[in-house]
Amino acid sequence: MKVKIFDESHEKDLEASVNEFLSGLTSELIDIKYNVAISTCGEEQIYCFSAMIVYES
């Protein structure tokens, strides 16, 4: 079993990265975990969109 981690600052970038990886995946997909983290720096909000894909090696 293996994992692949994606971390992007915009949800569309995460979507593109995950879809690109999945399109080339030749083994069995086990699970996808998704997370959003938000923090502030002064007046600015900073987003972190991440996903972990678990798949057979």
PyMOL Python script that loads the backbone (N, CA, C, O; Angstrom):
from pymol import cmd

cmd.read_pdbstr("""\
ATOM      1  N   MET A   1       0.841  -1.163   0.000  1.00  0.00           N
ATOM      2  CA  MET A   1       0.000   0.000   0.000  1.00  0.00           C
ATOM      3  C   MET A   1       0.897   1.241   0.000  1.00  0.00           C
ATOM      4  O   MET A   1       1.948   1.262   0.640  1.00  0.00           O
ATOM      5  N   LYS A   2       0.465   2.266  -0.724  1.00  0.00           N
ATOM      6  CA  LYS A   2       1.209   3.521  -0.786  1.00  0.00           C
ATOM      7  C   LYS A   2       0.248   4.684  -0.596  1.00  0.00           C
ATOM      8  O   LYS A   2      -0.969   4.526  -0.699  1.00  0.00           O
ATOM      9  N   VAL A   3       0.825   5.881  -0.311  1.00  0.00           N
ATOM     10  CA  VAL A   3       0.043   7.107  -0.224  1.00  0.00           C
ATOM     11  C   VAL A   3       0.689   8.179  -1.098  1.00  0.00           C
ATOM     12  O   VAL A   3       1.896   8.169  -1.340  1.00  0.00           O
ATOM     13  N   LYS A   4      -0.138   9.090  -1.556  1.00  0.00           N
ATOM     14  CA  LYS A   4       0.323  10.257  -2.309  1.00  0.00           C
ATOM     15  C   LYS A   4      -0.360  11.458  -1.682  1.00  0.00           C
ATOM     16  O   LYS A   4      -1.580  11.465  -1.515  1.00  0.00           O
ATOM     17  N   ILE A   5       0.427  12.483  -1.331  1.00  0.00           N
ATOM     18  CA  ILE A   5      -0.086  13.674  -0.668  1.00  0.00           C
ATOM     19  C   ILE A   5      -0.063  14.845  -1.644  1.00  0.00           C
ATOM     20  O   ILE A   5       0.917  15.055  -2.359  1.00  0.00           O
ATOM     21  N   PHE A   6      -1.163  15.606  -1.662  1.00  0.00           N
ATOM     22  CA  PHE A   6      -1.261  16.820  -2.472  1.00  0.00           C
ATOM     23  C   PHE A   6      -1.561  17.982  -1.556  1.00  0.00           C
ATOM     24  O   PHE A   6      -2.332  17.839  -0.607  1.00  0.00           O
ATOM     25  N   ASP A   7      -0.960  19.143  -1.826  1.00  0.00           N
ATOM     26  CA  ASP A   7      -1.162  20.337  -1.015  1.00  0.00           C
ATOM     27  C   ASP A   7      -1.173  21.539  -1.959  1.00  0.00           C
ATOM     28  O   ASP A   7      -0.177  21.816  -2.627  1.00  0.00           O
ATOM     29  N   GLU A   8      -2.291  22.245  -2.011  1.00  0.00           N
ATOM     30  CA  GLU A   8      -2.439  23.383  -2.913  1.00  0.00           C
ATOM     31  C   GLU A   8      -3.086  24.550  -2.169  1.00  0.00           C
ATOM     32  O   GLU A   8      -3.751  24.356  -1.152  1.00  0.00           O
ATOM     33  N   SER A   9      -2.886  25.749  -2.681  1.00  0.00           N
ATOM     34  CA  SER A   9      -3.483  26.925  -2.049  1.00  0.00           C
ATOM     35  C   SER A   9      -4.835  27.290  -2.660  1.00  0.00           C
ATOM     36  O   SER A   9      -5.503  28.199  -2.167  1.00  0.00           O
ATOM     37  N   HIS A  10      -5.248  26.604  -3.715  1.00  0.00           N
ATOM     38  CA  HIS A  10      -6.546  26.842  -4.345  1.00  0.00           C
ATOM     39  C   HIS A  10      -7.215  25.504  -4.641  1.00  0.00           C
ATOM     40  O   HIS A  10      -6.556  24.560  -5.077  1.00  0.00           O
ATOM     41  N   GLU A  11      -8.516  25.421  -4.407  1.00  0.00           N
ATOM     42  CA  GLU A  11      -9.211  24.139  -4.582  1.00  0.00           C
ATOM     43  C   GLU A  11      -9.182  23.640  -6.020  1.00  0.00           C
ATOM     44  O   GLU A  11      -9.145  22.429  -6.241  1.00  0.00           O
ATOM     45  N   LYS A  12      -9.196  24.526  -6.992  1.00  0.00           N
ATOM     46  CA  LYS A  12      -9.138  24.104  -8.397  1.00  0.00           C
ATOM     47  C   LYS A  12      -7.782  23.485  -8.730  1.00  0.00           C
ATOM     48  O   LYS A  12      -7.709  22.549  -9.526  1.00  0.00           O
ATOM     49  N   ASP A  13      -6.711  23.998  -8.130  1.00  0.00           N
ATOM     50  CA  ASP A  13      -5.381  23.410  -8.331  1.00  0.00           C
ATOM     51  C   ASP A  13      -5.314  22.014  -7.737  1.00  0.00           C
ATOM     52  O   ASP A  13      -4.729  21.109  -8.331  1.00  0.00           O
ATOM     53  N   LEU A  14      -5.912  21.838  -6.560  1.00  0.00           N
ATOM     54  CA  LEU A  14      -5.946  20.514  -5.935  1.00  0.00           C
ATOM     55  C   LEU A  14      -6.749  19.544  -6.798  1.00  0.00           C
ATOM     56  O   LEU A  14      -6.339  18.402  -7.006  1.00  0.00           O
ATOM     57  N   GLU A  15      -7.872  19.995  -7.288  1.00  0.00           N
ATOM     58  CA  GLU A  15      -8.704  19.159  -8.154  1.00  0.00           C
ATOM     59  C   GLU A  15      -7.929  18.707  -9.393  1.00  0.00           C
ATOM     60  O   GLU A  15      -7.977  17.536  -9.769  1.00  0.00           O
ATOM     61  N   ALA A  16      -7.223  19.631 -10.015  1.00  0.00           N
ATOM     62  CA  ALA A  16      -6.440  19.298 -11.212  1.00  0.00           C
ATOM     63  C   ALA A  16      -5.326  18.304 -10.884  1.00  0.00           C
ATOM     64  O   ALA A  16      -5.114  17.344 -11.626  1.00  0.00           O
ATOM     65  N   SER A  17      -4.619  18.528  -9.785  1.00  0.00           N
ATOM     66  CA  SER A  17      -3.520  17.637  -9.399  1.00  0.00           C
ATOM     67  C   SER A  17      -4.014  16.227  -9.098  1.00  0.00           C
ATOM     68  O   SER A  17      -3.409  15.247  -9.533  1.00  0.00           O
ATOM     69  N   VAL A  18      -5.111  16.126  -8.354  1.00  0.00           N
ATOM     70  CA  VAL A  18      -5.655  14.818  -7.999  1.00  0.00           C
ATOM     71  C   VAL A  18      -6.175  14.102  -9.245  1.00  0.00           C
ATOM     72  O   VAL A  18      -5.924  12.911  -9.426  1.00  0.00           O
ATOM     73  N   ASN A  19      -6.896  14.823 -10.100  1.00  0.00           N
ATOM     74  CA  ASN A  19      -7.414  14.202 -11.323  1.00  0.00           C
ATOM     75  C   ASN A  19      -6.294  13.721 -12.236  1.00  0.00           C
ATOM     76  O   ASN A  19      -6.405  12.660 -12.850  1.00  0.00           O
ATOM     77  N   GLU A  20      -5.219  14.493 -12.330  1.00  0.00           N
ATOM     78  CA  GLU A  20      -4.077  14.081 -13.153  1.00  0.00           C
ATOM     79  C   GLU A  20      -3.453  12.799 -12.608  1.00  0.00           C
ATOM     80  O   GLU A  20      -3.136  11.882 -13.367  1.00  0.00           O
ATOM     81  N   PHE A  21      -3.278  12.741 -11.285  1.00  0.00           N
ATOM     82  CA  PHE A  21      -2.708  11.544 -10.671  1.00  0.00           C
ATOM     83  C   PHE A  21      -3.623  10.337 -10.890  1.00  0.00           C
ATOM     84  O   PHE A  21      -3.154   9.262 -11.264  1.00  0.00           O
ATOM     85  N   LEU A  22      -4.913  10.512 -10.660  1.00  0.00           N
ATOM     86  CA  LEU A  22      -5.856   9.398 -10.789  1.00  0.00           C
ATOM     87  C   LEU A  22      -5.969   8.900 -12.224  1.00  0.00           C
ATOM     88  O   LEU A  22      -6.209   7.713 -12.448  1.00  0.00           O
ATOM     89  N   SER A  23      -5.800   9.791 -13.198  1.00  0.00           N
ATOM     90  CA  SER A  23      -5.901   9.368 -14.595  1.00  0.00           C
ATOM     91  C   SER A  23      -4.772   8.418 -14.990  1.00  0.00           C
ATOM     92  O   SER A  23      -4.930   7.620 -15.914  1.00  0.00           O
ATOM     93  N   GLY A  24      -3.633   8.498 -14.295  1.00  0.00           N
ATOM     94  CA  GLY A  24      -2.508   7.614 -14.579  1.00  0.00           C
ATOM     95  C   GLY A  24      -2.378   6.440 -13.630  1.00  0.00           C
ATOM     96  O   GLY A  24      -1.473   5.619 -13.776  1.00  0.00           O
ATOM     97  N   LEU A  25      -3.277   6.352 -12.655  1.00  0.00           N
ATOM     98  CA  LEU A  25      -3.212   5.286 -11.656  1.00  0.00           C
ATOM     99  C   LEU A  25      -3.638   3.960 -12.277  1.00  0.00           C
ATOM    100  O   LEU A  25      -4.743   3.831 -12.804  1.00  0.00           O
ATOM    101  N   THR A  26      -2.752   2.989 -12.205  1.00  0.00           N
ATOM    102  CA  THR A  26      -3.053   1.673 -12.788  1.00  0.00           C
ATOM    103  C   THR A  26      -3.381   0.632 -11.724  1.00  0.00           C
ATOM    104  O   THR A  26      -3.815  -0.471 -12.058  1.00  0.00           O
ATOM    105  N   SER A  27      -3.183   0.960 -10.464  1.00  0.00           N
ATOM    106  CA  SER A  27      -3.495   0.026  -9.385  1.00  0.00           C
ATOM    107  C   SER A  27      -4.811   0.429  -8.714  1.00  0.00           C
ATOM    108  O   SER A  27      -5.440   1.413  -9.103  1.00  0.00           O
ATOM    109  N   GLU A  28      -5.213  -0.333  -7.719  1.00  0.00           N
ATOM    110  CA  GLU A  28      -6.497  -0.118  -7.066  1.00  0.00           C
ATOM    111  C   GLU A  28      -6.472   1.064  -6.120  1.00  0.00           C
ATOM    112  O   GLU A  28      -5.572   1.184  -5.289  1.00  0.00           O
ATOM    113  N   LEU A  29      -7.462   1.940  -6.247  1.00  0.00           N
ATOM    114  CA  LEU A  29      -7.642   3.067  -5.338  1.00  0.00           C
ATOM    115  C   LEU A  29      -8.307   2.553  -4.063  1.00  0.00           C
ATOM    116  O   LEU A  29      -9.330   1.871  -4.128  1.00  0.00           O
ATOM    117  N   ILE A  30      -7.733   2.875  -2.911  1.00  0.00           N
ATOM    118  CA  ILE A  30      -8.283   2.425  -1.631  1.00  0.00           C
ATOM    119  C   ILE A  30      -9.145   3.515  -0.998  1.00  0.00           C
ATOM    120  O   ILE A  30     -10.277   3.257  -0.588  1.00  0.00           O
ATOM    121  N   ASP A  31      -8.599   4.750  -0.919  1.00  0.00           N
ATOM    122  CA  ASP A  31      -9.304   5.822  -0.214  1.00  0.00           C
ATOM    123  C   ASP A  31      -8.726   7.167  -0.603  1.00  0.00           C
ATOM    124  O   ASP A  31      -7.578   7.261  -1.039  1.00  0.00           O
ATOM    125  N   ILE A  32      -9.539   8.219  -0.440  1.00  0.00           N
ATOM    126  CA  ILE A  32      -9.074   9.596  -0.596  1.00  0.00           C
ATOM    127  C   ILE A  32      -9.533  10.364   0.636  1.00  0.00           C
ATOM    128  O   ILE A  32     -10.718  10.359   0.970  1.00  0.00           O
ATOM    129  N   LYS A  33      -8.604  11.018   1.302  1.00  0.00           N
ATOM    130  CA  LYS A  33      -8.901  11.882   2.448  1.00  0.00           C
ATOM    131  C   LYS A  33      -8.687  13.325   2.010  1.00  0.00           C
ATOM    132  O   LYS A  33      -7.690  13.633   1.357  1.00  0.00           O
ATOM    133  N   TYR A  34      -9.607  14.208   2.362  1.00  0.00           N
ATOM    134  CA  TYR A  34      -9.578  15.599   1.945  1.00  0.00           C
ATOM    135  C   TYR A  34      -9.606  16.485   3.177  1.00  0.00           C
ATOM    136  O   TYR A  34     -10.275  16.165   4.160  1.00  0.00           O
ATOM    137  N   ASN A  35      -8.868  17.619   3.130  1.00  0.00           N
ATOM    138  CA  ASN A  35      -8.831  18.523   4.265  1.00  0.00           C
ATOM    139  C   ASN A  35      -8.662  19.958   3.791  1.00  0.00           C
ATOM    140  O   ASN A  35      -8.009  20.220   2.781  1.00  0.00           O
ATOM    141  N   VAL A  36      -9.262  20.884   4.536  1.00  0.00           N
ATOM    142  CA  VAL A  36      -9.079  22.315   4.288  1.00  0.00           C
ATOM    143  C   VAL A  36      -8.649  22.949   5.596  1.00  0.00           C
ATOM    144  O   VAL A  36      -9.266  22.730   6.639  1.00  0.00           O
ATOM    145  N   ALA A  37      -7.580  23.739   5.530  1.00  0.00           N
ATOM    146  CA  ALA A  37      -7.113  24.485   6.700  1.00  0.00           C
ATOM    147  C   ALA A  37      -7.142  25.967   6.352  1.00  0.00           C
ATOM    148  O   ALA A  37      -6.786  26.360   5.241  1.00  0.00           O
ATOM    149  N   ILE A  38      -7.566  26.783   7.307  1.00  0.00           N
ATOM    150  CA  ILE A  38      -7.650  28.222   7.097  1.00  0.00           C
ATOM    151  C   ILE A  38      -6.935  28.914   8.244  1.00  0.00           C
ATOM    152  O   ILE A  38      -7.126  28.573   9.411  1.00  0.00           O
ATOM    153  N   SER A  39      -6.098  29.903   7.891  1.00  0.00           N
ATOM    154  CA  SER A  39      -5.457  30.715   8.918  1.00  0.00           C
ATOM    155  C   SER A  39      -5.492  32.169   8.464  1.00  0.00           C
ATOM    156  O   SER A  39      -5.806  32.460   7.309  1.00  0.00           O
ATOM    157  N   THR A  40      -5.174  33.058   9.356  1.00  0.00           N
ATOM    158  CA  THR A  40      -5.149  34.472   9.014  1.00  0.00           C
ATOM    159  C   THR A  40      -3.773  35.046   9.285  1.00  0.00           C
ATOM    160  O   THR A  40      -3.069  34.632  10.206  1.00  0.00           O
ATOM    161  N   CYS A  41      -3.417  36.006   8.460  1.00  0.00           N
ATOM    162  CA  CYS A  41      -2.168  36.743   8.625  1.00  0.00           C
ATOM    163  C   CYS A  41      -2.530  38.209   8.423  1.00  0.00           C
ATOM    164  O   CYS A  41      -2.611  38.690   7.292  1.00  0.00           O
ATOM    165  N   GLY A  42      -2.746  38.910   9.528  1.00  0.00           N
ATOM    166  CA  GLY A  42      -3.246  40.276   9.424  1.00  0.00           C
ATOM    167  C   GLY A  42      -4.673  40.239   8.912  1.00  0.00           C
ATOM    168  O   GLY A  42      -5.533  39.583   9.500  1.00  0.00           O
ATOM    169  N   GLU A  43      -4.923  40.936   7.827  1.00  0.00           N
ATOM    170  CA  GLU A  43      -6.249  40.967   7.210  1.00  0.00           C
ATOM    171  C   GLU A  43      -6.446  39.848   6.194  1.00  0.00           C
ATOM    172  O   GLU A  43      -7.562  39.637   5.720  1.00  0.00           O
ATOM    173  N   GLU A  44      -5.378  39.127   5.854  1.00  0.00           N
ATOM    174  CA  GLU A  44      -5.425  38.123   4.799  1.00  0.00           C
ATOM    175  C   GLU A  44      -5.783  36.744   5.352  1.00  0.00           C
ATOM    176  O   GLU A  44      -5.265  36.329   6.389  1.00  0.00           O
ATOM    177  N   GLN A  45      -6.678  36.034   4.648  1.00  0.00           N
ATOM    178  CA  GLN A  45      -6.987  34.652   4.982  1.00  0.00           C
ATOM    179  C   GLN A  45      -6.163  33.758   4.070  1.00  0.00           C
ATOM    180  O   GLN A  45      -6.080  33.993   2.865  1.00  0.00           O
ATOM    181  N   ILE A  46      -5.556  32.733   4.650  1.00  0.00           N
ATOM    182  CA  ILE A  46      -4.724  31.800   3.899  1.00  0.00           C
ATOM    183  C   ILE A  46      -5.379  30.425   3.951  1.00  0.00           C
ATOM    184  O   ILE A  46      -5.677  29.902   5.025  1.00  0.00           O
ATOM    185  N   TYR A  47      -5.594  29.854   2.777  1.00  0.00           N
ATOM    186  CA  TYR A  47      -6.235  28.544   2.666  1.00  0.00           C
ATOM    187  C   TYR A  47      -5.212  27.502   2.253  1.00  0.00           C
ATOM    188  O   TYR A  47      -4.291  27.783   1.487  1.00  0.00           O
ATOM    189  N   CYS A  48      -5.385  26.301   2.769  1.00  0.00           N
ATOM    190  CA  CYS A  48      -4.556  25.157   2.376  1.00  0.00           C
ATOM    191  C   CYS A  48      -5.502  23.988   2.103  1.00  0.00           C
ATOM    192  O   CYS A  48      -6.165  23.488   3.012  1.00  0.00           O
ATOM    193  N   PHE A  49      -5.554  23.565   0.850  1.00  0.00           N
ATOM    194  CA  PHE A  49      -6.389  22.443   0.434  1.00  0.00           C
ATOM    195  C   PHE A  49      -5.475  21.245   0.239  1.00  0.00           C
ATOM    196  O   PHE A  49      -4.493  21.324  -0.500  1.00  0.00           O
ATOM    197  N   SER A  50      -5.791  20.135   0.899  1.00  0.00           N
ATOM    198  CA  SER A  50      -4.912  18.974   0.783  1.00  0.00           C
ATOM    199  C   SER A  50      -5.732  17.698   0.622  1.00  0.00           C
ATOM    200  O   SER A  50      -6.898  17.618   1.007  1.00  0.00           O
ATOM    201  N   ALA A  51      -5.070  16.712   0.038  1.00  0.00           N
ATOM    202  CA  ALA A  51      -5.693  15.401  -0.148  1.00  0.00           C
ATOM    203  C   ALA A  51      -4.627  14.335  -0.001  1.00  0.00           C
ATOM    204  O   ALA A  51      -3.473  14.530  -0.384  1.00  0.00           O
ATOM    205  N   MET A  52      -5.028  13.213   0.556  1.00  0.00           N
ATOM    206  CA  MET A  52      -4.153  12.053   0.640  1.00  0.00           C
ATOM    207  C   MET A  52      -4.860  10.903  -0.068  1.00  0.00           C
ATOM    208  O   MET A  52      -5.990  10.547   0.265  1.00  0.00           O
ATOM    209  N   ILE A  53      -4.170  10.333  -1.046  1.00  0.00           N
ATOM    210  CA  ILE A  53      -4.707   9.206  -1.796  1.00  0.00           C
ATOM    211  C   ILE A  53      -4.001   7.950  -1.333  1.00  0.00           C
ATOM    212  O   ILE A  53      -2.772   7.883  -1.346  1.00  0.00           O
ATOM    213  N   VAL A  54      -4.769   6.955  -0.925  1.00  0.00           N
ATOM    214  CA  VAL A  54      -4.238   5.664  -0.509  1.00  0.00           C
ATOM    215  C   VAL A  54      -4.547   4.670  -1.636  1.00  0.00           C
ATOM    216  O   VAL A  54      -5.690   4.548  -2.075  1.00  0.00           O
ATOM    217  N   TYR A  55      -3.513   3.967  -2.092  1.00  0.00           N
ATOM    218  CA  TYR A  55      -3.690   3.051  -3.224  1.00  0.00           C
ATOM    219  C   TYR A  55      -2.768   1.844  -3.077  1.00  0.00           C
ATOM    220  O   TYR A  55      -1.785   1.881  -2.338  1.00  0.00           O
ATOM    221  N   GLU A  56      -3.108   0.776  -3.795  1.00  0.00           N
ATOM    222  CA  GLU A  56      -2.267  -0.423  -3.806  1.00  0.00           C
ATOM    223  C   GLU A  56      -1.017  -0.153  -4.614  1.00  0.00           C
ATOM    224  O   GLU A  56      -1.067   0.538  -5.632  1.00  0.00           O
ATOM    225  N   SER A  57       0.094  -0.689  -4.169  1.00  0.00           N
ATOM    226  CA  SER A  57       1.354  -0.482  -4.899  1.00  0.00           C
ATOM    227  C   SER A  57       1.552  -1.530  -5.956  1.00  0.00           C
ATOM    228  O   SER A  57       2.558  -1.509  -6.665  1.00  0.00           O
TER     229      SER A  57
END
""", "prot")
cmd.dss("prot")
cmd.show_as("cartoon", "prot")
cmd.util.cbc("prot")
cmd.orient("prot")
